[in-house]
């Protein structure tokens, strides 16, 4: 479970894979702010909802996660690159066969570097990390607040078993 949460943290911003070509970073900003998405954003909140884990296609558990003690920033630079260093404490509620368990843990800050594009017409941010492109929806963008929603999907293989984790991740940032 901690391995899956680690993967989710790394892609908290941008984990819904896309085959679409990203729109160039110089797209016009129609979101109502003068500075758009560029700048340094502080993580305020991160919530994972409607989480499901399947093993070889069979539902194994459901989960939700809330965070506290968020620390770190993401900087979207005007040259189309970004750097993110984010960590937090989290509580995960995991339900297996109707039995809920609660676990608390700390996610140490992780540094992520890559490129991004923001399409203000679609309100989508696409990021590229290590050759993989991810797309998220920017549901709110104001001078001092940004909310990004991602349909997250991770897939791992353990001992010949395909494990898929899906959830809706909502990250809230402030300037």
N, C-alpha and C positions, 0 to 999 in steps of 0.2 A: 504494500500500500504506500509506503514512504517513497518507493521508487516512482510510482505513478504521480504522487504529489510533487516530487521534484521535477518531473517532466512537465507537469501542468504549470508550475511556477515559471519555468523557462519560457513558456509560451503563453503566459497569462495575458499578454497584450495581443497576441496574434497567432492563434493556434488553429484557425480554420483554414485548411489548405485550399488553394485555388489553382486552377489551370489557366485563369485569365491573365492576360498581360496587364501589368499595373499601368495606371495613368501616370504620365510624367509628373514629377514633384512640383512643377511650376504651374499647376492648374490654378485657375482663379478661385479665390476664397469667397464662397457665397454663404458662409455660416454666420455672418453677422459680426465677426470680430475683425479688427484691423491686423492683428498679428498672426492669425490662424493657428496652426498646430506647432509651428517652430517655437523653440524655447525649452526651458527646463521645467519639467512637471514633477511634483512630489506625489508619491503614492499616499492616498488617504484611506482607501478601503479596497478590499478584494473579496468577492463572494463567489462561490461556486454552487450552483443550484442544479437540481434535476440530474444529479450524477448517477451514472450506471456503469457497472463493471460486468463484462461478460467474459466467460472462459469458453473458448471454442463455440461461440454463438449462444451459449446458455447464460441467462441472467444469474450472476453470482451474488451481487449486492447492489445497493443503492447508497448514495452518500450526498452530503452537503458540507460545505466548508465556510467558516467565517474567519476573519483575521483580526488581529490586534497588534499594537506596537509596530505598525508599519514603518519601515525606514527605507529610504532610498529615493532615487530620482531616475527619470528618463529624459534625456535631452534629444530633441529632434532638431537637427542642424539644417541651416538653409542650403547646404550642399547636397542634401538627400541622404545623409548618414545619420545614425543615431547611436547613442551609448546608454545603456540602462544598468543600474546597480540597485537591485531591490531585494529586501528580506523582510520577514515578518514572523510573528507567532501565529499559529492557526489551531483551530479546533475543528475536527472532522467528526461528523456523526455518520457512522457506517451502519447500515441495516442489512443483516443476513437472515433469511428465513423469519422475518418479523421481529427479530431480536436486535435492538439498537445498542451500539457501543459508542462511547465518546472517547476520543483520544486528543491530547494536546501535544504540540511539538513546536519547534522553532525551525524556520527556514533561513539559514544564513544567507546574507546578501550574495547574489550571483551577478557577475558582469556579463552583459550581452552586447555585442557590437554587430552592426549590420547597416543595410540600406533600407530606405523606406520611400513610399510615395503616398500622397494623400489626395484623394479625389473628393473635393468638396461637394460636387454635384451628387455623387452617390453616397457621400458621407462614409467612405471606406478608407481605411489605412491598410496598406500592404507592406509587409516587411520581408526582407530576404536575409536569412541567416544560414551560413554554410551551404549555400546553393538551394535551400528550400524556401519557398515563398508562402507566406501566411497572410490571410485577410481578416480584418475585424471591422465591425460597424461602430462608427463614432456617433453615439446617440445624443450626446450633448457636447457642445463646444462653445465656451464663452471665454471672456478675457482671462478669468481666473479659475475655470473649472472645465474638466474634460471627463467624459464617461465613455468607456470603450467596452463593447459587448462582443464576446467571442463564443462561437459554438466550437468547443474544444473536443478534439478526438485524438487520442494517443493509442498506439498499438505496439505491444511488445510480445516477445516469444520467450516463455520460460518452460524449460523441460518439455518441449514439444507442444505446449499449450499456448494458443493465441489468446492474449488478454487485451481486450479493448475497453478503454475508459472514455466516456463521453460526458460532457456537462455544459452548462451555460455559465461562462465566467464573466463577471462584471467588475471592471477595474475603474475606480474613481481617482482622479488626480486633481491637484490644485497647483496654481503658480504662486 
